[in-house]
Amino acid sequence: KMVLKDKNMTKVIGITGGSGSGKTTLAKQLINNLDKSLLVKIDDYLRIFITHGHLYSINKMIDIAKENNCLIILHGHTHIKKHDIFDNIHVINPGSISKPRNNESNTFLQIDYNEISKEINFDFIKIRL
């Protein structure tokens, strides 16, 4: 799950993964109803491409982001938090709330966006389970 936040809204968006998760009937139904990828338009300036990450290479995700004028790519798959910038596009893996890897903390990503100044801040939030 990835959190998108600005001064007017908070959204939690779930993207289904590529693993064998979802062994219960309820979980399978939920997974079947989640998108594999999303393009989220916050306003005319900020667009975000969100995908689990198992369907596309980083280069393909960047191509999709460029084609859709996205400033941010959010992906998961590896469960390793990371923030890179390629061709002025933020490529971010928020880590994992439940199963982080590489001895990382349990994390999610908070995005703060100022619609007036167009300033975007990213913060990896650590949680304890």
ZAROTOR-357430 format. One line per field, with one value per residue: residue number from 0; x, y, z of N, C-alpha, C, O in turn. Coordinates in Angstrom, 3 decimals. Example, Ala and Ser with C-alpha at 12.3 -4.5 7.8 and 13.67 -1.06 7.14 Angstrom:
% residues 2
k 0 / 1
neast 13.190 / 12.850
nnorth -5.690 / -2.250
nup 7.800 / 7.080
caeast 12.300 / 13.670
canorth -4.500 / -1.060
caup 7.800 / 7.140
ceast 13.200 / 12.900
cnorth -3.300 / 0.030
cup 7.800 / 7.870
oeast 14.236 / 13.409
onorth -3.319 / 1.138
oup 8.465 / 8.039
***
This chain:
% residues 129
k 0 / 1 / 2 / 3 / 4 / 5 / 6 / 7 / 8 / 9 / 10 / 11 / 12 / 13 / 14 / 15 / 16 / 17 / 18 / 19 / 20 / 21 / 22 / 23 / 24 / 25 / 26 / 27 / 28 / 29 / 30 / 31 / 32 / 33 / 34 / 35 / 36 / 37 / 38 / 39 / 40 / 41 / 42 / 43 / 44 / 45 / 46 / 47 / 48 / 49 / 50 / 51 / 52 / 53 / 54 / 55 / 56 / 57 / 58 / 59 / 60 / 61 / 62 / 63 / 64 / 65 / 66 / 67 / 68 / 69 / 70 / 71 / 72 / 73 / 74 / 75 / 76 / 77 / 78 / 79 / 80 / 81 / 82 / 83 / 84 / 85 / 86 / 87 / 88 / 89 / 90 / 91 / 92 / 93 / 94 / 95 / 96 / 97 / 98 / 99 / 100 / 101 / 102 / 103 / 104 / 105 / 106 / 107 / 108 / 109 / 110 / 111 / 112 / 113 / 114 / 115 / 116 / 117 / 118 / 119 / 120 / 121 / 122 / 123 / 124 / 125 / 126 / 127 / 128
neast 0.850 / 0.445 / 0.788 / -0.682 / -0.492 / -1.753 / -2.466 / -5.215 / -6.197 / -6.105 / -5.073 / -5.206 / -3.743 / -3.964 / -1.977 / -1.836 / 0.398 / 2.955 / 3.294 / 2.595 / 0.703 / -2.425 / -4.066 / -6.459 / -10.000 / -11.262 / -9.030 / -8.147 / -10.314 / -10.132 / -7.573 / -8.090 / -9.663 / -8.037 / -6.029 / -3.415 / -1.677 / -1.608 / -2.422 / -2.192 / -3.651 / -2.994 / -3.124 / -2.818 / -0.064 / 1.129 / 1.495 / 1.298 / 2.732 / 1.835 / 2.744 / 3.120 / 5.597 / 6.581 / 5.808 / 7.088 / 10.259 / 12.622 / 13.387 / 11.223 / 9.145 / 9.929 / 9.684 / 6.878 / 6.081 / 7.148 / 5.672 / 3.202 / 3.501 / 4.354 / 5.663 / 6.480 / 7.241 / 5.936 / 6.752 / 6.895 / 7.583 / 10.436 / 10.541 / 12.358 / 13.277 / 13.784 / 14.967 / 15.366 / 16.413 / 15.687 / 16.108 / 14.732 / 12.561 / 11.110 / 11.831 / 10.546 / 10.623 / 8.652 / 9.404 / 8.413 / 5.558 / 4.964 / 6.811 / 9.741 / 12.937 / 16.520 / 17.274 / 15.946 / 13.878 / 10.336 / 8.427 / 6.519 / 5.575 / 5.271 / 3.934 / 4.204 / 2.644 / 2.632 / 0.286 / 0.365 / 3.076 / 4.186 / 5.954 / 7.350 / 7.635 / 9.224 / 8.867 / 10.058 / 8.352 / 8.880 / 7.631 / 6.538 / 5.821
nnorth -1.174 / 2.242 / 5.567 / 8.549 / 11.945 / 15.181 / 18.607 / 18.553 / 15.970 / 12.487 / 9.428 / 5.927 / 3.539 / 0.393 / -2.037 / -4.980 / -7.733 / -9.983 / -12.413 / -15.588 / -14.864 / -14.491 / -16.679 / -17.300 / -17.396 / -14.877 / -13.146 / -13.779 / -12.843 / -10.115 / -9.496 / -10.064 / -7.892 / -5.705 / -3.259 / -3.823 / -1.888 / 1.693 / 4.953 / 7.986 / 11.063 / 13.926 / 16.693 / 19.133 / 19.287 / 17.235 / 13.883 / 10.398 / 7.231 / 4.081 / 0.865 / -2.625 / -3.718 / -6.114 / -6.582 / -4.944 / -3.758 / -1.436 / 0.408 / 0.176 / 1.060 / 3.710 / 4.564 / 4.324 / 6.210 / 8.563 / 8.670 / 9.296 / 11.672 / 11.622 / 12.473 / 10.920 / 7.569 / 4.876 / 1.862 / -1.583 / -4.693 / -5.615 / -5.055 / -3.396 / -0.329 / 2.560 / 5.396 / 6.853 / 9.034 / 9.357 / 10.806 / 13.099 / 11.955 / 10.704 / 7.666 / 5.375 / 3.013 / 2.121 / 0.391 / -1.988 / -2.658 / -4.994 / -7.074 / -6.349 / -6.292 / -7.042 / -6.439 / -4.084 / -1.488 / -1.714 / -0.003 / 2.720 / 5.016 / 8.499 / 11.130 / 14.490 / 17.198 / 20.401 / 22.222 / 24.828 / 25.859 / 23.743 / 22.073 / 18.995 / 16.597 / 13.750 / 11.143 / 8.466 / 6.506 / 4.944 / 2.099 / 0.244 / -3.093
nup 0.000 / -0.723 / 0.300 / -0.656 / -0.191 / 0.249 / 1.110 / 1.053 / 0.892 / 1.725 / 0.570 / 0.364 / -1.536 / -2.937 / -4.525 / -6.338 / -5.914 / -7.258 / -6.114 / -4.490 / -2.678 / -0.934 / -0.130 / 1.044 / 0.445 / 0.657 / 0.499 / -2.097 / -3.607 / -3.043 / -4.132 / -6.827 / -7.441 / -7.296 / -8.959 / -11.384 / -12.170 / -11.912 / -13.093 / -11.648 / -11.483 / -9.923 / -10.228 / -12.902 / -12.968 / -11.378 / -11.826 / -11.250 / -11.634 / -10.660 / -9.707 / -8.960 / -9.650 / -10.580 / -13.154 / -14.979 / -16.201 / -14.736 / -16.707 / -18.522 / -16.874 / -16.583 / -19.241 / -19.535 / -17.642 / -18.783 / -21.193 / -20.178 / -18.875 / -16.168 / -13.001 / -10.963 / -10.109 / -8.436 / -6.998 / -5.930 / -5.173 / -4.676 / -1.996 / -0.817 / 0.390 / -1.567 / -3.357 / -6.327 / -9.012 / -12.331 / -15.411 / -14.507 / -13.256 / -10.389 / -9.004 / -6.989 / -4.397 / -1.796 / 0.213 / 2.641 / 4.589 / 5.960 / 5.274 / 5.096 / 3.408 / 3.408 / 6.042 / 6.624 / 8.099 / 8.819 / 6.539 / 5.074 / 2.462 / 2.579 / 0.770 / 0.444 / -0.977 / -2.322 / -3.796 / -4.718 / -4.724 / -6.006 / -4.822 / -3.856 / -1.382 / -0.037 / 2.284 / 4.035 / 6.203 / 9.205 / 10.857 / 13.726 / 14.319
caeast 0.000 / 1.197 / -0.029 / -0.520 / -1.065 / -1.534 / -3.173 / -6.652 / -6.672 / -5.246 / -5.570 / -4.427 / -3.946 / -3.379 / -1.613 / -1.591 / 1.749 / 3.112 / 3.627 / 1.518 / -0.114 / -3.859 / -4.440 / -7.841 / -10.996 / -11.442 / -7.834 / -8.156 / -11.295 / -9.567 / -6.496 / -8.688 / -10.294 / -7.035 / -5.361 / -2.004 / -0.982 / -2.492 / -1.930 / -2.945 / -3.476 / -3.328 / -3.525 / -2.170 / 1.390 / 1.586 / 0.944 / 2.069 / 2.529 / 1.957 / 2.679 / 3.831 / 6.988 / 6.947 / 5.384 / 7.897 / 11.617 / 12.718 / 13.378 / 9.854 / 8.358 / 10.308 / 9.043 / 5.448 / 5.961 / 7.384 / 4.531 / 2.036 / 3.899 / 4.409 / 6.862 / 6.803 / 6.905 / 5.937 / 6.714 / 7.252 / 8.166 / 11.632 / 10.335 / 13.530 / 13.017 / 14.784 / 14.515 / 16.305 / 15.865 / 16.138 / 15.475 / 13.839 / 11.421 / 11.390 / 11.513 / 10.554 / 10.078 / 8.411 / 9.761 / 7.304 / 5.015 / 4.926 / 7.916 / 10.901 / 14.106 / 17.842 / 17.291 / 15.371 / 12.713 / 9.026 / 8.205 / 5.645 / 6.005 / 4.350 / 4.248 / 3.580 / 2.652 / 2.053 / -0.278 / 0.698 / 4.507 / 4.528 / 7.003 / 7.011 / 8.553 / 9.040 / 9.319 / 9.860 / 7.876 / 9.149 / 6.617 / 6.848 / 4.691
canorth 0.000 / 3.471 / 6.683 / 9.817 / 12.915 / 16.606 / 19.305 / 18.370 / 14.592 / 11.348 / 8.237 / 4.704 / 2.812 / -0.943 / -2.634 / -6.402 / -8.190 / -11.113 / -13.618 / -16.529 / -14.426 / -14.536 / -18.085 / -17.455 / -16.979 / -13.432 / -12.505 / -13.967 / -11.917 / -8.772 / -9.389 / -10.016 / -6.589 / -4.644 / -2.979 / -4.206 / -0.607 / 2.850 / 6.292 / 8.867 / 12.476 / 14.761 / 17.934 / 19.222 / 19.185 / 16.003 / 12.581 / 9.327 / 5.875 / 3.152 / -0.539 / -3.467 / -3.779 / -7.411 / -6.638 / -4.083 / -3.378 / -0.014 / 1.169 / 0.189 / 1.945 / 5.086 / 4.836 / 4.531 / 7.497 / 9.635 / 8.698 / 9.815 / 12.906 / 11.372 / 12.910 / 9.939 / 6.153 / 4.133 / 0.423 / -2.378 / -5.965 / -6.055 / -4.753 / -2.648 / 1.095 / 3.166 / 6.586 / 7.270 / 9.970 / 9.092 / 11.728 / 13.969 / 11.188 / 10.046 / 6.238 / 5.115 / 1.813 / 2.526 / -0.651 / -2.882 / -2.559 / -6.281 / -7.996 / -5.662 / -7.127 / -6.447 / -5.945 / -2.742 / -1.291 / -1.721 / 1.379 / 3.141 / 6.296 / 9.630 / 12.164 / 15.781 / 17.980 / 21.727 / 22.526 / 26.194 / 25.959 / 22.513 / 21.368 / 17.620 / 16.015 / 12.320 / 10.744 / 7.063 / 6.440 / 3.656 / 1.672 / -0.957 / -4.028
caup 0.000 / -0.814 / 0.746 / -1.340 / 0.725 / 0.109 / 2.175 / 0.958 / 0.826 / 2.016 / -0.109 / 0.456 / -2.780 / -2.903 / -5.809 / -6.141 / -6.226 / -8.150 / -5.361 / -4.238 / -1.552 / -1.186 / -0.086 / 1.481 / -0.546 / 0.770 / -0.037 / -3.552 / -4.158 / -2.926 / -5.113 / -8.159 / -7.633 / -7.277 / -10.230 / -11.528 / -12.294 / -11.921 / -13.363 / -10.768 / -11.790 / -8.771 / -10.890 / -14.213 / -12.804 / -10.725 / -12.209 / -10.621 / -12.132 / -9.537 / -10.087 / -8.006 / -10.082 / -11.158 / -14.552 / -15.834 / -15.798 / -14.390 / -17.959 / -19.049 / -16.011 / -16.935 / -20.530 / -19.284 / -16.944 / -19.769 / -22.123 / -19.464 / -18.175 / -14.730 / -12.287 / -9.928 / -10.250 / -7.177 / -7.251 / -4.754 / -5.577 / -3.949 / -0.571 / -0.362 / 0.174 / -2.436 / -4.081 / -7.370 / -9.993 / -13.688 / -16.372 / -13.729 / -12.743 / -9.112 / -9.034 / -5.548 / -3.783 / -0.405 / 1.174 / 2.972 / 5.945 / 6.653 / 4.982 / 4.528 / 3.136 / 3.672 / 7.419 / 6.668 / 8.957 / 8.177 / 6.109 / 3.981 / 1.923 / 2.624 / -0.205 / 0.732 / -2.213 / -2.224 / -5.112 / -5.136 / -5.050 / -6.733 / -4.080 / -3.494 / -0.399 / 0.172 / 3.612 / 4.394 / 7.580 / 9.842 / 11.816 / 14.512 / 14.371
ceast 0.892 / 0.281 / 0.331 / -1.195 / -0.765 / -2.399 / -4.678 / -7.120 / -5.623 / -5.874 / -4.636 / -4.774 / -3.249 / -3.128 / -1.277 / -0.191 / 1.771 / 3.381 / 2.420 / 0.654 / -1.587 / -4.394 / -5.876 / -8.778 / -11.181 / -10.242 / -7.775 / -9.146 / -10.774 / -8.491 / -7.056 / -9.314 / -9.302 / -6.415 / -3.932 / -1.133 / -2.022 / -1.730 / -2.803 / -2.618 / -3.939 / -3.830 / -2.793 / -0.655 / 1.831 / 0.784 / 1.887 / 1.705 / 2.813 / 1.801 / 3.423 / 5.298 / 7.395 / 6.603 / 6.335 / 9.310 / 11.586 / 12.660 / 11.982 / 8.967 / 8.660 / 9.684 / 7.558 / 5.233 / 6.148 / 6.196 / 3.304 / 2.337 / 3.888 / 5.731 / 7.366 / 6.387 / 6.989 / 5.827 / 7.171 / 8.132 / 9.367 / 11.501 / 11.529 / 13.300 / 14.169 / 14.163 / 15.627 / 15.608 / 16.522 / 15.382 / 14.415 / 12.560 / 11.862 / 10.916 / 11.674 / 9.917 / 9.887 / 8.867 / 8.570 / 6.857 / 5.179 / 6.134 / 9.107 / 12.068 / 15.382 / 17.930 / 16.815 / 14.233 / 11.443 / 8.710 / 7.033 / 6.095 / 4.909 / 4.848 / 3.480 / 3.750 / 1.950 / 1.582 / 0.104 / 2.156 / 4.993 / 5.688 / 6.496 / 8.073 / 8.184 / 9.599 / 9.006 / 9.513 / 8.126 / 8.036 / 7.115 / 5.613 / 4.708
cnorth 1.233 / 4.621 / 7.920 / 10.861 / 14.324 / 17.296 / 19.047 / 16.927 / 13.616 / 10.156 / 7.088 / 3.894 / 1.467 / -1.434 / -4.091 / -6.783 / -9.403 / -12.415 / -14.523 / -16.124 / -14.494 / -15.947 / -18.299 / -16.962 / -15.473 / -12.698 / -12.627 / -13.014 / -10.485 / -8.558 / -9.291 / -8.665 / -5.437 / -4.476 / -3.494 / -2.954 / 0.499 / 4.076 / 7.224 / 10.310 / 13.276 / 16.113 / 17.986 / 19.071 / 17.792 / 14.786 / 11.515 / 7.999 / 4.926 / 1.730 / -1.357 / -3.590 / -5.091 / -7.500 / -5.916 / -3.922 / -1.894 / 0.826 / 1.262 / 1.100 / 3.406 / 5.479 / 5.133 / 5.884 / 8.658 / 9.781 / 9.354 / 11.057 / 12.761 / 11.878 / 11.854 / 8.543 / 5.546 / 2.655 / -0.312 / -3.538 / -6.399 / -5.881 / -3.995 / -1.170 / 1.715 / 4.357 / 7.009 / 8.297 / 9.662 / 10.028 / 12.599 / 13.279 / 10.492 / 8.601 / 5.738 / 3.774 / 2.165 / 1.529 / -1.544 / -2.665 / -3.874 / -7.179 / -7.267 / -6.629 / -6.357 / -5.841 / -4.505 / -2.703 / -1.442 / -0.267 / 1.501 / 4.533 / 7.327 / 10.661 / 13.414 / 16.660 / 19.306 / 22.132 / 23.919 / 26.295 / 24.803 / 21.758 / 19.999 / 17.120 / 14.559 / 11.942 / 9.256 / 7.020 / 5.038 / 3.349 / 0.446 / -1.823 / -4.806
cup 0.000 / -0.452 / -0.058 / -0.482 / 0.253 / 1.146 / 2.178 / 1.011 / 1.321 / 1.333 / 0.193 / -0.779 / -2.660 / -4.313 / -5.542 / -6.592 / -7.120 / -7.435 / -5.211 / -3.073 / -1.920 / -1.167 / 0.378 / 0.388 / -0.523 / 0.179 / -1.552 / -4.215 / -4.132 / -3.984 / -6.529 / -8.466 / -7.576 / -8.657 / -10.209 / -11.600 / -12.321 / -12.396 / -12.541 / -11.137 / -10.580 / -9.261 / -12.228 / -14.135 / -12.347 / -11.168 / -11.686 / -11.277 / -10.981 / -10.057 / -9.043 / -8.370 / -10.712 / -12.638 / -15.503 / -15.285 / -15.408 / -15.670 / -18.566 / -18.206 / -16.338 / -18.272 / -20.355 / -18.605 / -17.916 / -20.714 / -21.501 / -18.636 / -16.661 / -14.162 / -11.315 / -10.393 / -8.854 / -7.523 / -6.006 / -5.128 / -4.736 / -2.440 / 0.018 / -0.662 / -0.612 / -3.143 / -5.031 / -8.256 / -11.328 / -14.626 / -15.695 / -13.262 / -11.456 / -9.206 / -7.601 / -5.220 / -2.304 / 0.645 / 1.424 / 4.409 / 6.677 / 6.426 / 4.351 / 4.334 / 3.441 / 5.066 / 7.544 / 7.681 / 8.136 / 7.817 / 5.145 / 3.571 / 2.076 / 1.613 / 0.199 / -0.491 / -1.980 / -3.617 / -5.612 / -5.572 / -5.919 / -6.074 / -3.660 / -2.521 / -0.170 / 1.543 / 3.810 / 5.875 / 8.110 / 10.828 / 12.574 / 14.550 / 15.654
oeast 1.946 / -0.881 / 1.499 / -2.346 / 0.373 / -3.007 / -5.347 / -8.316 / -4.425 / -7.066 / -3.419 / -5.940 / -2.068 / -3.970 / -0.518 / 0.339 / 0.748 / 3.668 / 1.349 / -0.065 / -1.939 / -5.098 / -6.454 / -8.377 / -11.249 / -10.415 / -7.392 / -8.852 / -10.956 / -8.499 / -6.550 / -9.483 / -9.692 / -6.293 / -3.312 / 0.011 / -3.171 / -0.536 / -4.021 / -1.460 / -5.126 / -4.838 / -2.207 / -0.021 / 2.796 / -0.417 / 3.106 / 0.529 / 3.895 / 0.841 / 4.267 / 6.158 / 8.459 / 7.067 / 6.388 / 9.531 / 10.628 / 11.964 / 11.598 / 8.134 / 7.755 / 9.206 / 7.034 / 4.309 / 5.392 / 5.764 / 2.462 / 1.533 / 3.462 / 6.785 / 8.523 / 5.326 / 8.004 / 4.922 / 7.777 / 9.324 / 9.317 / 12.258 / 11.690 / 13.146 / 15.344 / 12.981 / 16.689 / 14.383 / 17.746 / 14.151 / 13.333 / 11.587 / 12.864 / 9.739 / 12.782 / 8.829 / 10.863 / 8.735 / 7.798 / 7.673 / 5.494 / 6.463 / 9.451 / 12.165 / 15.336 / 18.600 / 17.226 / 13.695 / 11.464 / 8.722 / 6.619 / 6.905 / 3.752 / 6.026 / 2.252 / 4.863 / 0.817 / 2.398 / 0.157 / 2.441 / 6.076 / 6.321 / 5.374 / 9.269 / 7.012 / 10.689 / 7.848 / 10.305 / 7.647 / 7.561 / 7.995 / 4.502 / 3.834
onorth 1.261 / 4.644 / 8.300 / 10.688 / 14.625 / 16.627 / 19.290 / 16.674 / 13.898 / 9.895 / 7.262 / 3.598 / 1.409 / -1.266 / -4.400 / -6.213 / -9.808 / -13.424 / -14.243 / -16.959 / -14.548 / -16.364 / -19.359 / -16.196 / -14.848 / -11.731 / -11.673 / -12.442 / -9.734 / -7.533 / -8.518 / -8.320 / -4.289 / -5.434 / -3.590 / -2.959 / 0.277 / 4.217 / 7.250 / 10.725 / 13.300 / 16.622 / 16.988 / 18.756 / 17.240 / 14.675 / 11.690 / 7.680 / 4.955 / 1.424 / -0.826 / -3.568 / -5.173 / -8.417 / -6.234 / -3.946 / -1.187 / 1.840 / 2.316 / 1.829 / 4.240 / 6.604 / 6.076 / 6.618 / 9.629 / 10.898 / 9.904 / 11.455 / 13.671 / 11.723 / 11.882 / 8.362 / 5.688 / 2.244 / 0.289 / -3.359 / -7.469 / -6.485 / -3.962 / -0.788 / 1.442 / 4.338 / 7.462 / 8.416 / 9.697 / 10.039 / 12.810 / 13.945 / 9.778 / 8.342 / 5.683 / 3.445 / 2.476 / 1.787 / -1.825 / -2.510 / -3.892 / -7.979 / -7.533 / -7.651 / -5.155 / -4.825 / -3.787 / -3.738 / -1.316 / 0.603 / 0.538 / 5.156 / 7.068 / 11.018 / 13.397 / 16.848 / 19.342 / 22.359 / 24.147 / 26.767 / 24.869 / 20.908 / 19.854 / 17.207 / 14.188 / 12.379 / 8.841 / 7.457 / 4.057 / 4.231 / -0.281 / -1.345 / -5.643
oup 0.635 / -0.858 / -0.139 / -0.083 / -0.109 / 1.981 / 3.182 / 1.160 / 1.329 / 1.494 / 0.268 / -1.039 / -2.317 / -5.195 / -4.623 / -7.546 / -7.672 / -8.078 / -5.750 / -2.523 / -3.099 / -2.086 / 0.136 / -0.488 / -1.581 / -0.563 / -2.229 / -5.264 / -5.090 / -4.667 / -7.342 / -9.636 / -7.791 / -9.420 / -9.150 / -11.146 / -12.703 / -12.130 / -12.716 / -11.107 / -10.253 / -8.771 / -12.647 / -15.142 / -12.874 / -10.925 / -11.675 / -11.454 / -10.394 / -10.764 / -8.322 / -7.490 / -11.324 / -13.316 / -16.691 / -14.074 / -15.721 / -15.715 / -19.072 / -18.744 / -16.367 / -18.425 / -20.949 / -18.956 / -17.877 / -21.001 / -22.211 / -17.793 / -15.950 / -14.779 / -10.894 / -10.989 / -8.172 / -8.249 / -5.119 / -5.374 / -4.129 / -1.680 / 1.238 / -1.822 / -0.366 / -3.490 / -4.604 / -8.252 / -11.454 / -14.632 / -16.243 / -12.910 / -11.440 / -9.458 / -7.067 / -5.694 / -1.621 / 1.842 / 0.507 / 5.318 / 7.867 / 7.301 / 3.200 / 5.014 / 3.703 / 5.252 / 8.456 / 8.073 / 6.911 / 8.687 / 4.499 / 4.258 / 1.745 / 1.600 / 0.285 / -0.983 / -1.501 / -4.511 / -6.820 / -6.673 / -6.500 / -6.701 / -3.175 / -2.800 / -0.118 / 1.913 / 3.760 / 6.710 / 7.541 / 11.544 / 12.113 / 14.782 / 15.880
***
